[in-house]
């Protein structure tokens, strides 16, 4: 069975943060979901039923249309799935929805700048952490649900935890599967670990696509090729990494988003928000995750009601490398929520 068959679609998300005048930093991969209580037949504004046990919907905030699809059983808690990046399409998270959708209603959230949720411009005023957080809060209000369970990978972890810290009464639980750097400094660790895992041929190919003339001729192609080259660093199992590398699709990434985000947030730090989180939090990480263990240990120390679990021989996407262990841990955590 291929990685794509397991995950539904391309389930690897990576991004390159290229900032003018600053050292290039690269990040991540994505996957995450949010659970909430929503009545699919409650006449929710802006939602239209579609076949195959799914509904399409959208909200409009500040003149921007933000889209989502809900999949799963006709009743039960909702899981909001948060993809990585920022700038990665929600299709990469299909594998998580396939698993959690057996029991929960999964909201496949197309974050601003991804999928159908296009923006008229990509700049700090439209791409910033507060905008992403308040988009989720607007979704919660439109769906008339009291709380969400948030599930995220990489950037999705950052966003899920930031939302739970900004709106502690609106988070039922948070599940993170693969770590996102909680500060700009840890983002540097992520980048350094990635660089250290690339071989000489991969570094040569990366430098080829960093050539200024080649970048200027086709910036999206250059960014995607660097992302594809870096894929091998995200896995413990190199064969799985190469398989995923072959399946990456440039249509699943919006490379205009990361530079705008870093321009807006600069040396970001979500640690103050972590101290406010009241909901139960599961922090699940592979031992060989690029984010490093100091990042997740510090998050664990700051979140008062958190559980930290590691999976051996596993990189940045546990549900792909160690699916049996991943889902046993996640389902057990969700089954024992208050």
N, C-alpha and C positions, 0 to 999 in steps of 0.2 A: 504494500500500500504506500502510495507516495505521500509526501508531506501535504501536498495540496488536497489529496483525498481525505487525509485526517482532519485538516483544518477547514475544509470547505473551499477556500480560495487561498490566495497568497497570504500567509499568516506571519510574514516577517516584515517588520517595519523598522526602517532606519532613517536617520536624517542627518544632514550635514549643516552645522551652524557656521556659515562663512561670514565673518564680520570685517568690514573695511578697516584696515589699519590694525587689526588684532589677529593674533594667532588663531588659525582655524581649529575649531573644536567640533567633534562629531558625536552624535548620539544616535539613537535608540531604536527600540523595537516596541511593538505595542500589543496590548490586549487588555480589555477590562470590561467589566459589566456592572450595572447598577440594579439593585432590586428595589421595587416599590410596590405599593398597593394601588392598583388602578383598575377601574371597572371598564372593560372593553366595550360594554354595551351601555355606557352611561351617557352617551351623547356628547363626548368630549369635543370641544370646539376644534375645528381644523383637522379632524381625523376622518378618513374615508376608508371603509372596509375594502379589502382586496382578498382574492382567493388564497387558499392554502394556509389557513390559520395565521394570517398576518394582516396587519393594518398599517397603512401609510399615513403619516401626518406631518405637519410643519407648524412652527411658531414663527412669528415675526417680531423682531426686537430691534429697535433703532433703525428701522427700514431694511433690515436684513432677514431674509427667509432662511430658517434653519430646519432641516428635514430629519426625519427619523422613521424607522420601521419597527413595529413590535411583533415579535415572533414567539411562539410557544403555546401553551395550553390556554383555553378561554378564561381561566380564572387562576388566582394565585398571586403571589408576590411578584413585583417587577424587579428586574435586574437591568440597570443602566450600564451599557457596555461602552467603555472609553478607550479609544484607540490611541496609539502612540504618536510620536512625532515631536512637536506639533506639526500637523500637515499630512498625516497619513489617513488614507481612506478607511472607513469602518469595515470594508470587506475583509481586511486582514484579520478581523476578529471573529470571523464566521465560525471557526472551530470552537471558540468559547461559547458562542450562542448555541451551537449544535449540542453541546454537553449540558449547559445550564438550562437550555430551552426544553429539556425533557421534563422539568419540574416547574421552572419559573418563566414568567413572561419577560423576555429580554428586549430591552429598548436598544436598538442599533442606532446610536446617536451620531449623526454626521456633524461633527464639530465645525465651527466657522472656518471657512477656507478649505474644507474637504468635501468630497462627493458633490452632492447637489447644492450644498450650502456655500455658494460662491459669494465673494465680496467685490464691491466696486473698486476697492483699492486695498493694498496690503502695506500697512504702515502702523506705527505704534498706537495710533488712535483707534484702530480696528482690530489689531492683534496684540492683546495683552492679557495677563492672568486674570484680572478682574472681569474683563469681558467674557472670558470662557466660564468663569465661576457663575456670573450672573445669568448667562445663557441657560445653565442648568437649573438655576432657581426659577427662571421664567418657565421652563419646561415643567418643573414640578407643580407650579401654580396652575398652569393650563390643564394639566392632567388631574388636578384636584386630588392629589395624594399628599398625605402628611409627611411621609419619609421615603427616602431612597436607600437601597443597598447599592453601594458603588463598587464596581470591580474594574481594576485598571492595570495595565502593564506599561512600564517605562514612563513616558510623558503622561500616560493615563493614570499612573500611580500618583504623580505630582498633582494632577488636576483633581483626582478623587479626594486626596487628603486635604488639598487646599479648600475644596468645597466643604468638606466636613468640618474644617476649622472655621470657615467663614459663616457657615450656617449649621451649627452643632445640633440644633433641634430638628433639622431636616434630614439627618443621616441616621439610618437604622443600623448600618454596618458598612465597613469598608474592607474589601479584599484586594490585596495587591499581589500580582503574579509577575515577578521580574521587576527589578527596582529602577526607578528614576532618580537622578541626583537631586537631593533636597536643597542643595546650595550650588552656587556657581563654582565654588571650589571643588565640590565633588564631581561636577561636570568635567572639570579638568582631569580628575582621576580617571573617569570613564574614558576620556579621550586618550590619555596616556596608556591605559590598559589595552585599548584597541590597537594603538600603534605598536605596542610591544608584541602583539600576537600575529602581526602580519609578517609574512616572509619577504625575502628580498625581491622576488618577482612581483609580489603584490604591491610592495612599496614603489617599485619602478612603474607599474601600471597606474598607480594612484598619482604619481608625479606627472605622468603623461597627461592625465586628465585635469591636472592643476595648472597646466601651461596657460598663461594669460590669454594668448591668442585663441587657443582652442576653447577656453571658457567663454570668451567674448563672442565667439562665433555661434555657440549653442550652449548657453548656461545650464539649461535643464538637462540636456544630454550629459554634460560634464558632471553635474551633481549626481545624476542617477548612476553613472558609471563608477564614481567614487563610492557611492553607497553599495553598489553591487560587489565591488572588490572587498569592501570591509565586512561583508556578510560572514565570512569565515571566522571572524573574531567573536561572533555572538554565540557560538555553539561550543560545547565540549566535544561533541561527536563531529569530526570534520566531514564525514560522509553526508550527514544530515545537513551540514552547512552548505556543502557544494550542491546538494539537491535543491535546497531552498534558493540558493543563489541563481540557479538556472530558471527558477519559476518567478522571480521578481518581475513586476510589471511597472513601467514608468508612469502609467496612468493612475497608479494608486498613491502618488505623492504630489504634493504641491510645494515646490521648493521656494516659493516666495514667502511662505509662512515663517520658517525659523529665523531668517535675518530680521524680520520685522519684530518678532517676539523678543529677541535679544536686544534689539535697539530700544524697545520699550522697557524691558525689565532689567537690563544691565546685569550687575552682579546680584542676581536674585537670591532670595533666602526665604524658604517657607517655614523655617523652624518655629517662628512665633505662632503660626497657625496650628502647628502640631500640638502645642501645649493646650489648646482649647478644645480639641476633639473629645467628645464625650462618648461616642459610639464605640462598640467593640471593633477592633481592627485586626485582621490577619495579614501579617507581612510574610510572604512566601518568596524565598529566593534560592536560586541555584548557587552552589558553592563557587562555581566558576563564572558568576555574573560579572560583566564588565564594570558594574557600578562599585564593586568592592564591598567588603563586609563592614567597614567603618561607617559607611553611609547608612546602611540598614540598622546597624546597632544603635546609632545615634537617634534615628527615627523611633526605634523601639523604646529608647530611654525617655523620649519626650512625650510619647503617646501613652497616657496613663492606663488605658484598657486595651493593650495590644499583646498579641501573641506572635512570636517570631519563630519561624520554622525554616530550616535549610534542607535542600535536596542535593545529594552528592552526585558528582559526574553530570552536572547540569549547568547550562549557561543562562542566557538572558531570557529565554522563553521556555519555562518549565513544562508547559502543557504540550509542547512539541517534542522535547527531549525525554521527558519522564512523565508521560500522561497518566499512567496508573497511579503513581504516587501523588501527582498533583491533584487529581480529582478526588482521591481518597481524603486528602487533607482539607481541600476546599469544601467538599460536601459534608464532612464531619463538622467543620466550623459552622457552616450555615445551619445544619440540623440542630445545633445546640444554642442558637441565638435565643435570647429571652423572648 
